[in-house]
């Protein structure tokens, strides 16, 4: 499974802001971040994912990653070409680099509301500041609107996990368009790890689904983390899987989970048959 390790991408939101429903650790120390980068490089992980709005995560990458990774970052809700150009310059400066692998709208609505920004992104590509342009998606409706606007992405980032499979029908079309697909939220911000007895009131509707996943893991003798991660990693349409890590041990565990994985189609079929009734709860925005 060494080839699948290359599909991992280190998400860095935790480096700048406390993040995740199951994160009791907070922001990792600079030494921990350096160790995470060291482990990632040794494992064969080449890509980092970050964003302008992730606190000082971009700055920490610039200071601690020693230019050993390619980087995808995301711009905020800018209103015009000047704001976008300025924000790109700030991100490049923070990251101590002259070019990015990917530059995405943090929320695809920014491009839906201001489609002219696409020309600015294309110009950044021509200037060799960016290799791939695109957007981070939250809903399938966003993707449909953007494709209708003919904003064909080189790269999209989208949520995909054991219970959240809403984008699956779009995967073949995106591949036909030549789009690289990055999956995020494979652990649903840590929800899959939570004790179902400790679920917040608002998430009670997900309890039967989470228990079904737990039953599958017991029956097939796999951990929830390994299943959640490899469900995305082994999907042939997905090019990269963004995993946020709070500490070096977590990254080691994730890389080991990919290396040790043995695919079981019966298990995957069981997961694919799980249906969530209240799909709004699959978006962490609705947890508050």
Residue frames as qw, qx, qy, qz and C-alpha x, y, z in Angstrom:
[[0.000, 0.883, 0.470, 0.000, 0.00, 0.00, 0.00],
 [0.453, -0.367, 0.052, 0.811, 3.03, 2.29, -0.35],
 [0.148, 0.329, 0.483, 0.797, 1.52, 3.86, -3.47],
 [0.274, -0.757, -0.542, -0.241, -1.56, 4.84, -1.46],
 [0.478, -0.564, -0.227, 0.634, 0.61, 6.73, 1.05],
 [0.264, 0.025, 0.297, 0.917, 1.26, 9.17, -1.81],
 [0.155, -0.611, -0.584, -0.511, -2.46, 9.94, -1.81],
 [0.437, -0.697, -0.448, 0.350, -2.23, 11.44, 1.68],
 [0.211, 0.620, -0.001, 0.756, -2.03, 15.20, 2.14],
 [0.371, -0.322, -0.588, 0.643, -1.39, 16.83, 5.53],
 [0.117, -0.814, -0.370, -0.432, -4.12, 19.30, 6.43],
 [0.443, 0.092, -0.389, 0.802, -2.88, 22.17, 8.57],
 [0.314, -0.711, -0.253, -0.576, -5.97, 23.89, 9.95],
 [0.755, -0.584, -0.269, 0.129, -5.00, 22.60, 13.43],
 [0.639, 0.041, -0.127, 0.757, -1.66, 24.41, 13.16],
 [0.085, 0.326, 0.042, 0.941, -3.40, 27.78, 13.26],
 [0.512, -0.311, 0.097, -0.795, -6.71, 27.32, 15.09],
 [0.344, -0.056, 0.881, -0.319, -8.22, 24.73, 17.49],
 [0.564, 0.216, -0.416, -0.680, -10.32, 22.50, 15.25],
 [0.486, 0.007, -0.859, -0.160, -12.50, 19.39, 15.36],
 [0.684, -0.499, -0.123, -0.518, -15.31, 18.16, 17.60],
 [0.942, -0.294, -0.141, 0.085, -13.03, 15.52, 19.14],
 [0.565, 0.467, -0.305, 0.608, -9.84, 17.60, 19.47],
 [0.592, -0.783, -0.182, 0.059, -8.88, 18.00, 23.13],
 [0.756, -0.109, 0.014, 0.645, -5.25, 18.87, 22.36],
 [0.016, 0.922, 0.038, -0.386, -5.48, 22.33, 20.80],
 [0.514, 0.819, -0.256, -0.018, -2.81, 23.83, 18.55],
 [0.932, -0.079, -0.067, 0.348, 0.36, 21.70, 18.29],
 [0.386, -0.792, 0.196, 0.431, 3.69, 23.23, 19.36],
 [0.391, 0.788, -0.402, -0.253, 6.30, 24.31, 16.77],
 [0.176, -0.444, 0.878, 0.036, 8.39, 21.25, 17.70],
 [0.600, 0.232, 0.740, -0.197, 5.42, 18.96, 17.12],
 [0.596, 0.737, 0.064, -0.312, 4.74, 20.61, 13.78],
 [0.170, 0.709, -0.657, -0.192, 8.37, 20.10, 12.74],
 [0.359, -0.180, 0.913, -0.067, 8.12, 16.46, 13.76],
 [0.660, 0.488, 0.484, -0.305, 4.89, 16.07, 11.77],
 [0.485, 0.784, -0.264, -0.282, 6.64, 17.45, 8.69],
 [0.068, -0.549, 0.830, 0.072, 9.58, 15.10, 9.25],
 [0.526, 0.084, 0.829, -0.170, 7.31, 12.04, 9.54],
 [0.635, 0.650, 0.233, -0.346, 5.32, 13.12, 6.49],
 [0.334, 0.758, -0.499, -0.253, 8.42, 13.52, 4.37],
 [0.202, -0.367, 0.908, -0.010, 9.87, 10.17, 5.47],
 [0.582, 0.260, 0.726, -0.259, 6.55, 8.45, 4.68],
 [0.292, 0.166, 0.689, 0.642, 6.43, 9.86, 1.16],
 [0.102, 0.834, 0.525, -0.137, 3.75, 12.51, 1.69],
 [0.465, 0.145, 0.223, 0.844, 4.51, 15.44, -0.61],
 [0.075, -0.562, -0.363, -0.740, 1.55, 17.82, -0.22],
 [0.109, -0.298, -0.595, 0.738, 0.29, 20.21, 2.46],
 [0.074, -0.660, -0.570, -0.483, -3.16, 21.78, 2.53],
 [0.244, -0.345, -0.415, 0.806, -3.72, 25.13, 4.20],
 [0.090, 0.787, 0.512, 0.333, -5.68, 28.38, 3.89],
 [0.140, 0.509, -0.103, 0.843, -5.38, 32.13, 4.37],
 [0.527, -0.573, -0.027, -0.628, -8.01, 31.90, 7.13],
 [0.869, -0.242, -0.413, 0.126, -6.31, 29.15, 9.16],
 [0.539, -0.814, 0.035, 0.213, -4.87, 31.58, 11.71],
 [0.017, -0.831, 0.507, 0.227, -1.07, 31.62, 11.35],
 [0.898, 0.019, 0.435, 0.071, -0.88, 28.17, 9.71],
 [0.681, 0.700, 0.002, 0.216, 0.59, 29.56, 6.46],
 [0.016, -0.878, 0.417, -0.234, 3.28, 31.40, 8.41],
 [0.695, -0.449, 0.556, -0.084, 4.17, 28.27, 10.40],
 [0.897, 0.320, 0.272, 0.141, 4.50, 26.28, 7.18],
 [0.443, 0.843, -0.165, 0.256, 6.78, 28.95, 5.75],
 [0.215, -0.793, 0.505, -0.264, 8.94, 28.90, 8.87],
 [0.626, -0.375, 0.657, -0.191, 8.98, 25.17, 9.67],
 [0.905, 0.293, 0.286, -0.116, 8.45, 23.13, 6.50],
 [0.410, -0.529, 0.539, 0.511, 11.80, 24.11, 4.93],
 [0.481, 0.550, -0.326, -0.600, 10.27, 24.27, 1.42],
 [0.165, -0.218, 0.955, 0.112, 10.13, 20.46, 1.32],
 [0.353, 0.429, 0.818, -0.148, 6.48, 20.20, 0.26],
 [0.036, -0.307, -0.485, -0.818, 4.17, 21.36, -2.47],
 [0.058, 0.292, 0.584, -0.756, 1.25, 23.39, -1.15],
 [0.101, -0.579, -0.628, -0.509, -2.44, 23.97, -1.76],
 [0.064, -0.274, -0.484, 0.829, -3.88, 27.05, -0.09],
 [0.044, 0.661, 0.714, 0.227, -7.26, 28.74, -0.22],
 [0.083, 0.205, -0.034, 0.975, -8.34, 32.37, -0.50],
 [0.093, 0.381, 0.675, -0.625, -11.05, 34.00, 1.58],
 [0.298, 0.723, 0.623, -0.001, -14.28, 35.71, 0.46],
 [0.237, -0.288, 0.206, 0.905, -12.57, 38.37, -1.66],
 [0.398, 0.691, 0.423, -0.430, -14.76, 40.74, -3.65],
 [0.522, 0.832, -0.085, -0.168, -12.62, 41.73, -6.63],
 [0.845, 0.401, -0.186, 0.301, -9.45, 41.04, -8.62],
 [0.132, 0.731, -0.412, 0.527, -7.34, 43.47, -6.57],
 [0.651, -0.519, 0.393, -0.390, -8.24, 41.80, -3.26],
 [0.994, 0.048, 0.096, -0.002, -7.54, 38.36, -4.72],
 [0.651, 0.587, -0.271, 0.397, -4.18, 39.40, -6.17],
 [0.131, -0.711, 0.448, -0.526, -3.17, 40.98, -2.85],
 [0.819, -0.372, 0.319, -0.298, -4.23, 37.93, -0.85],
 [0.949, 0.261, -0.075, 0.158, -2.28, 35.61, -3.14],
 [0.388, 0.676, -0.385, 0.494, 0.82, 37.77, -2.65],
 [0.448, -0.613, 0.434, -0.485, 0.38, 37.62, 1.14],
 [0.964, -0.130, 0.179, -0.144, -0.03, 33.83, 1.10],
 [0.816, 0.446, -0.207, 0.304, 3.06, 33.36, -1.07],
 [0.100, 0.707, -0.434, 0.549, 5.03, 35.60, 1.28],
 [0.687, -0.480, 0.365, -0.406, 3.83, 33.80, 4.42],
 [0.987, 0.032, 0.155, -0.029, 4.61, 30.42, 2.86],
 [0.284, -0.698, 0.534, 0.383, 8.05, 31.62, 1.71],
 [0.586, 0.160, 0.720, 0.337, 7.46, 30.35, -1.82],
 [0.118, 0.341, -0.319, -0.876, 7.03, 31.77, -5.32],
 [0.514, 0.039, -0.588, -0.623, 4.52, 29.20, -6.54],
 [0.597, -0.094, 0.595, -0.531, 1.69, 27.00, -5.30],
 [0.127, 0.066, 0.957, 0.254, 0.50, 23.60, -6.44],
 [0.083, -0.593, -0.741, -0.305, -3.11, 24.65, -5.97],
 [0.037, 0.059, 0.255, -0.965, -5.03, 27.84, -5.22],
 [0.158, -0.458, -0.846, -0.224, -8.70, 27.41, -4.37],
 [0.364, -0.504, -0.042, -0.782, -11.69, 29.47, -3.32],
 [0.059, -0.132, 0.837, -0.528, -12.14, 28.57, 0.35],
 [0.446, 0.416, 0.673, -0.419, -15.87, 28.66, -0.23],
 [0.333, 0.249, 0.702, 0.578, -17.07, 28.07, -3.78],
 [0.088, 0.849, 0.508, -0.116, -19.81, 30.69, -3.25],
 [0.225, -0.690, 0.167, 0.668, -17.10, 33.36, -3.67],
 [0.160, -0.148, 0.689, 0.691, -16.73, 32.34, -7.32],
 [0.114, 0.574, 0.795, 0.157, -20.47, 31.86, -7.84],
 [0.054, -0.884, -0.327, 0.330, -21.03, 35.44, -6.67],
 [0.036, 0.862, -0.303, -0.404, -17.98, 36.84, -8.51],
 [0.913, 0.218, 0.308, 0.157, -17.27, 34.59, -11.52],
 [0.426, 0.870, -0.182, 0.169, -14.96, 37.26, -13.00],
 [0.463, -0.730, 0.503, -0.019, -12.42, 36.24, -10.33],
 [0.925, 0.096, 0.343, 0.133, -11.76, 33.16, -12.45],
 [0.583, 0.759, -0.065, 0.282, -9.85, 35.34, -14.93],
 [0.184, -0.846, 0.441, -0.237, -7.59, 36.53, -12.10],
 [0.800, -0.318, 0.508, -0.022, -6.91, 32.90, -11.13],
 [0.853, 0.435, 0.210, 0.200, -6.13, 32.02, -14.74],
 [0.275, 0.888, -0.250, 0.269, -3.72, 34.95, -14.87],
 [0.507, -0.673, 0.522, -0.133, -1.97, 33.62, -11.75],
 [0.907, 0.056, 0.402, 0.115, -1.56, 30.31, -13.61],
 [0.642, 0.716, 0.026, 0.274, -0.07, 32.10, -16.62],
 [0.025, -0.881, 0.372, -0.291, 2.31, 33.94, -14.28],
 [0.685, 0.169, -0.672, 0.225, 3.47, 30.55, -12.90],
 [0.243, -0.426, 0.514, -0.704, 2.38, 31.55, -9.38],
 [0.704, -0.014, 0.531, -0.472, -0.13, 28.71, -9.34],
 [0.043, -0.154, 0.915, 0.371, -0.17, 25.34, -11.09],
 [0.168, -0.403, -0.861, -0.262, -3.84, 24.42, -10.51],
 [0.242, -0.106, 0.198, -0.944, -6.91, 26.52, -9.74],
 [0.384, -0.334, -0.824, -0.250, -10.29, 25.51, -8.39],
 [0.426, -0.487, 0.103, -0.756, -12.55, 25.62, -5.38],
 [0.031, 0.015, -0.910, 0.413, -13.44, 23.99, -2.10],
 [0.468, -0.289, -0.521, -0.652, -17.00, 22.65, -2.13],
 [0.274, -0.086, 0.711, -0.642, -19.59, 22.14, 0.57],
 [0.642, 0.345, 0.517, -0.449, -22.66, 21.21, -1.49],
 [0.505, 0.212, 0.721, 0.426, -23.38, 19.53, -4.80],
 [0.260, 0.884, 0.387, -0.044, -25.48, 22.56, -5.74],
 [0.171, -0.841, 0.282, 0.430, -22.33, 24.70, -5.67],
 [0.429, -0.214, 0.736, 0.478, -20.59, 22.34, -8.08],
 [0.413, 0.569, 0.685, 0.190, -23.56, 22.32, -10.45],
 [0.106, 0.959, 0.156, -0.210, -23.68, 26.13, -10.51],
 [0.263, -0.714, 0.462, 0.455, -19.94, 26.46, -11.16],
 [0.449, 0.032, 0.785, 0.426, -19.96, 23.93, -13.97],
 [0.326, 0.772, 0.543, 0.044, -22.95, 25.75, -15.49],
 [0.017, -0.954, 0.094, 0.285, -20.83, 28.93, -15.37],
 [0.823, 0.503, -0.154, 0.217, -18.14, 26.96, -17.23],
 [0.170, -0.800, 0.528, -0.228, -15.67, 27.42, -14.38],
 [0.955, 0.076, -0.286, 0.002, -13.95, 24.09, -14.99],
 [0.460, -0.806, 0.369, -0.057, -11.57, 23.39, -12.10],
 [0.492, 0.497, -0.705, 0.114, -8.11, 21.86, -12.31],
 [0.309, 0.027, -0.827, 0.469, -8.61, 20.88, -8.67],
 [0.540, -0.562, -0.170, -0.603, -11.54, 20.54, -6.29],
 [0.112, 0.121, -0.843, 0.512, -11.61, 19.80, -2.60],
 [0.617, -0.309, -0.290, -0.663, -14.78, 18.26, -1.22],
 [0.505, -0.341, 0.647, -0.459, -16.09, 16.40, 1.84],
 [0.776, 0.137, -0.539, -0.297, -16.19, 12.63, 1.50],
 [0.185, -0.371, 0.810, -0.415, -16.47, 9.98, 4.17],
 [0.046, 0.100, 0.991, -0.074, -18.18, 6.79, 5.32],
 [0.184, 0.601, 0.705, -0.329, -21.56, 8.49, 5.70],
 [0.213, 0.793, 0.031, -0.570, -21.11, 11.55, 3.48],
 [0.505, -0.004, 0.709, 0.492, -21.05, 10.28, -0.10],
 [0.391, 0.754, 0.364, -0.382, -23.14, 12.96, -1.81],
 [0.178, 0.760, -0.389, -0.489, -20.44, 13.89, -4.34],
 [0.551, -0.126, 0.798, 0.210, -19.94, 10.33, -5.64],
 [0.614, 0.605, 0.508, 0.007, -22.29, 10.78, -8.63],
 [0.256, 0.950, -0.106, -0.143, -20.11, 13.69, -9.83],
 [0.558, -0.543, 0.534, 0.329, -16.77, 11.85, -9.69],
 [0.672, 0.246, 0.576, 0.395, -16.90, 10.38, -13.22],
 [0.317, 0.895, 0.254, 0.185, -17.85, 13.75, -14.72],
 [0.260, -0.918, 0.256, 0.157, -15.09, 15.57, -12.89],
 [0.645, -0.300, 0.589, 0.382, -12.57, 13.02, -14.13],
 [0.582, 0.561, 0.493, 0.321, -13.82, 13.48, -17.70],
 [0.104, 0.987, 0.056, 0.113, -13.13, 17.19, -17.26],
 [0.650, 0.408, -0.360, 0.530, -9.59, 16.42, -16.12],
 [0.348, -0.767, 0.172, -0.511, -10.21, 17.58, -12.55],
 [0.412, 0.172, -0.781, 0.436, -8.06, 16.43, -9.64],
 [0.621, -0.597, -0.295, -0.414, -10.21, 15.44, -6.64],
 [0.218, 0.266, -0.697, 0.629, -9.05, 16.03, -3.07],
 [0.590, -0.548, -0.549, -0.226, -11.24, 14.57, -0.31],
 [0.027, 0.371, -0.530, 0.762, -11.44, 16.15, 3.14],
 [0.588, -0.260, 0.309, -0.701, -13.39, 15.45, 6.35],
 [0.620, 0.098, -0.759, -0.171, -12.80, 11.71, 6.06],
 [0.299, -0.154, -0.814, 0.474, -13.10, 11.46, 9.86],
 [0.225, -0.746, -0.466, -0.419, -15.95, 14.00, 9.87],
 [0.067, -0.727, 0.300, -0.614, -13.91, 16.24, 12.22],
 [0.041, 0.271, -0.843, 0.463, -13.46, 13.32, 14.62],
 [0.696, -0.120, 0.105, -0.700, -17.16, 12.42, 14.85],
 [0.841, 0.114, -0.494, -0.188, -16.54, 8.79, 13.84],
 [0.430, 0.224, -0.732, 0.479, -14.29, 8.34, 16.88],
 [0.326, -0.352, 0.336, -0.810, -16.83, 9.61, 19.38],
 [0.041, 0.169, 0.939, -0.296, -18.57, 7.40, 21.92],
 [0.205, -0.443, -0.604, -0.630, -22.20, 7.36, 20.76],
 [0.431, -0.646, -0.593, 0.211, -23.26, 7.76, 24.40],
 [0.337, -0.504, -0.113, 0.787, -21.45, 11.11, 24.46],
 [0.252, 0.416, 0.516, 0.705, -23.02, 12.53, 21.28],
 [0.110, 0.130, 0.198, -0.965, -24.37, 16.08, 21.61],
 [0.456, 0.438, 0.624, -0.460, -28.18, 16.29, 21.53],
 [0.453, 0.653, -0.151, -0.587, -28.17, 17.81, 18.06],
 [0.300, 0.463, -0.777, -0.302, -26.35, 14.78, 16.62],
 [0.563, -0.082, 0.743, -0.353, -28.54, 12.07, 18.14],
 [0.798, 0.455, 0.065, -0.390, -30.08, 11.27, 14.74],
 [0.501, 0.620, -0.600, -0.067, -26.69, 9.96, 13.63],
 [0.491, -0.456, 0.690, -0.274, -26.40, 7.48, 16.51],
 [0.903, 0.144, 0.378, -0.145, -27.82, 4.45, 14.61],
 [0.696, 0.690, -0.186, 0.075, -25.51, 5.13, 11.65],
 [0.030, 0.738, -0.620, 0.264, -22.44, 5.48, 13.86],
 [0.682, -0.284, 0.621, -0.261, -23.33, 2.28, 15.73],
 [0.909, 0.385, 0.139, -0.084, -23.67, 0.46, 12.42],
 [0.458, 0.748, -0.443, 0.186, -20.16, 1.55, 11.48],
 [0.317, -0.579, 0.678, -0.323, -18.90, 0.37, 14.87],
 [0.872, 0.004, 0.433, -0.228, -20.60, -3.01, 14.35],
 [0.795, 0.591, -0.134, 0.027, -18.95, -3.35, 10.93],
 [0.166, 0.750, -0.583, 0.265, -15.54, -2.62, 12.45],
 [0.583, -0.378, 0.650, -0.307, -16.02, -5.25, 15.15],
 [0.916, 0.236, 0.272, -0.176, -17.21, -7.85, 12.66],
 [0.774, 0.590, -0.111, 0.202, -14.30, -7.30, 10.27],
 [0.768, -0.447, -0.026, 0.457, -11.68, -6.60, 12.97],
 [0.442, 0.433, 0.079, 0.782, -10.64, -3.15, 11.76],
 [0.198, -0.434, -0.385, 0.790, -10.40, 0.14, 13.60],
 [0.262, 0.850, 0.423, -0.171, -12.81, 2.96, 12.82],
 [0.075, -0.818, 0.278, 0.498, -9.88, 5.22, 11.95],
 [0.306, -0.233, 0.792, 0.475, -8.41, 2.74, 9.48],
 [0.344, 0.519, 0.772, 0.128, -11.77, 2.15, 7.85],
 [0.148, 0.905, 0.247, -0.313, -12.65, 5.85, 7.60],
 [0.126, -0.714, 0.443, 0.527, -9.28, 6.75, 6.11],
 [0.268, -0.154, 0.849, 0.429, -8.99, 3.86, 3.67],
 [0.412, 0.629, 0.645, -0.135, -12.59, 4.20, 2.50],
 [0.264, 0.918, -0.019, -0.295, -11.45, 7.44, 0.85],
 [0.212, -0.644, 0.635, 0.372, -7.86, 6.47, 0.04],
 [0.402, -0.006, 0.878, 0.259, -8.89, 3.37, -1.93],
 [0.507, 0.712, 0.397, -0.280, -11.56, 5.18, -3.96],
 [0.650, 0.128, 0.423, 0.618, -10.07, 5.22, -7.48],
 [0.214, 0.831, 0.324, 0.398, -11.61, 8.62, -8.32],
 [0.369, -0.928, 0.016, 0.046, -9.92, 10.37, -5.39],
 [0.628, 0.599, -0.291, 0.402, -6.41, 11.72, -6.01],
 [0.246, 0.312, -0.578, 0.713, -5.56, 13.03, -2.54],
 [0.559, -0.636, -0.526, -0.074, -7.01, 12.62, 0.94],
 [0.053, 0.630, -0.307, 0.712, -6.49, 15.56, 3.29],
 [0.701, -0.452, -0.532, 0.145, -5.95, 14.46, 6.89],
 [0.157, -0.824, 0.228, -0.494, -5.67, 16.90, 9.74],
 [0.766, -0.113, -0.537, 0.335, -3.30, 15.86, 12.51],
 [0.409, -0.888, -0.016, -0.208, -3.00, 17.19, 16.06],
 [0.483, -0.708, 0.512, 0.059, 0.32, 15.51, 16.90],
 [0.214, 0.540, -0.768, -0.270, 3.12, 13.39, 15.35],
 [0.317, -0.037, 0.935, -0.158, 1.78, 10.09, 16.72],
 [0.602, 0.507, 0.403, -0.467, -1.54, 10.65, 14.95],
 [0.495, 0.679, -0.387, -0.380, 0.22, 11.00, 11.59],
 [0.005, -0.378, 0.925, 0.032, 2.26, 7.84, 12.26],
 [0.468, 0.189, 0.796, -0.335, -0.93, 5.97, 13.06],
 [0.609, 0.625, 0.133, -0.470, -2.59, 7.20, 9.87],
 [0.365, 0.622, -0.631, -0.286, 0.31, 6.27, 7.62],
 [0.161, -0.194, 0.962, -0.110, 0.48, 2.83, 9.25],
 [0.577, 0.346, 0.579, -0.461, -3.29, 2.40, 8.77],
 [0.615, 0.648, -0.190, -0.407, -2.84, 2.92, 5.02],
 [0.198, 0.542, -0.811, -0.099, 0.24, 0.69, 4.74],
 [0.212, -0.094, 0.941, -0.246, -1.42, -2.17, 6.65],
 [0.626, 0.276, 0.230, -0.692, -4.83, -1.98, 4.97],
 [0.141, 0.023, 0.933, 0.330, -6.26, -4.99, 3.17],
 [0.433, 0.045, -0.179, -0.882, -9.31, -4.13, 1.11],
 [0.179, 0.221, 0.945, -0.160, -12.50, -6.09, 1.85],
 [0.185, -0.180, -0.487, -0.834, -15.28, -5.52, -0.68],
 [0.398, -0.525, -0.748, -0.083, -17.96, -7.02, 1.58],
 [0.332, -0.510, -0.394, 0.689, -17.12, -4.47, 4.24],
 [0.037, -0.151, 0.212, 0.965, -17.19, -1.60, 1.74],
 [0.272, -0.348, -0.704, -0.556, -20.55, -2.82, 0.40],
 [0.378, -0.582, -0.668, 0.266, -21.94, -2.80, 3.94],
 [0.217, -0.425, -0.154, 0.865, -20.79, 0.78, 4.43],
 [0.055, -0.024, -0.467, -0.882, -22.22, 1.88, 1.09],
 [0.311, -0.470, -0.764, -0.314, -25.63, 0.58, 2.16],
 [0.257, -0.495, -0.539, 0.632, -25.78, 2.79, 5.28],
 [0.074, 0.634, 0.404, 0.656, -28.26, 5.59, 4.65],
 [0.164, -0.213, -0.432, 0.861, -28.37, 8.78, 6.71],
 [0.061, 0.732, 0.672, 0.095, -31.89, 10.19, 7.05],
 [0.104, -0.966, -0.121, 0.202, -30.93, 13.65, 8.34],
 [0.765, 0.326, 0.082, 0.549, -28.23, 14.52, 5.80],
 [0.003, 0.921, -0.053, 0.385, -27.96, 18.11, 7.09],
 [0.684, -0.695, 0.223, 0.012, -26.04, 16.69, 10.06],
 [0.879, 0.101, 0.162, 0.437, -23.23, 15.57, 7.75],
 [0.341, 0.683, -0.040, 0.645, -22.18, 19.21, 7.42],
 [0.511, -0.270, -0.511, 0.636, -20.35, 20.33, 10.61],
 [0.039, -0.258, -0.032, -0.965, -21.69, 23.86, 10.04],
 [0.588, -0.415, -0.356, -0.596, -25.04, 22.50, 11.21],
 [0.638, -0.196, -0.676, 0.313, -23.67, 21.12, 14.48],
 [0.165, 0.095, -0.375, 0.907, -23.74, 24.44, 16.31]]
